[in-house]
Amino acid sequence: MAKANISPNRATDRTIRTIDRKREQERRKMFLRAKDHATDFAAKLVQRLMDREIIETTSVTAVKEAFEAQLLKIGYLEEFELQMKIAPVRTLAQDPNVVSLYFTQYIVEDLINNPAIQDVFGDDLDIYRAVDSVFRVLRE
């Protein structure tokens, strides 16, 4: 009988593909949950950011609607677009929540230009922690 040739590279490739597949399934599940509960998450996020004095706004409703629109849109982003958005903040946490990273970057980069926002306070890590405290439930 011939000896089965087990290549260490083949086993490593299989393990990497399995991990990637699991991450992708987790990401899709998080995006679906975020979309299904967009109104609740948007309200909680605005409240958390205001409680921690990260954002100063003239219209809570306008900010809530902006967050809700992003939550509904996040599941339809292409992989490249998502990766480009989160690239500047990817190293903030050891095992980051993709939704939290996306919203951290959205707040820092895009929300600041919203006419309802007067100012955004804190550094990226402070914003990430506040955002992640709301979106942490997506991973469970």
Steps between C-alpha positions, in 0.01 A plus 500: 500500500613848423558744777258791508678820424395758757642836413531750784413776256174332403396465864591861568303620197198301611519648849529854363201447269296365793586801715419741216169327436407521868590870516295572189198317644534693827525828308191426290307408813605824672402709198160329480434559871611861471265552206207329671534713814625821336255730680585364845876503442492852356310633803732322745810619317394865496413483868830331592706753304317788662527348850874458461520852356657385175261685271334835535194542280218740423267223383498155656247387240726591208793308650276201578377498139859517370598201717191309395579558133853369554373191682265422212780556247784311670389154385510607136851641499754326282790339684750743350293802602461367855871426535592846369264661750634317805868498398603807708351356822560129446768478769300664782402171664644151504186319380291788367133498414475593131176694553658697784806578289281613211297733722809635675644600165162629381475728805856628463495544123142558380270589788711802588380657171133452591335840557337372822840425658668785681809309609648155561718455807748230599751293315431198280531254788248688716254507212559132424437401862173695510385358168607146588309516830183524288595256223663237723169309510529430126774245565300291746 
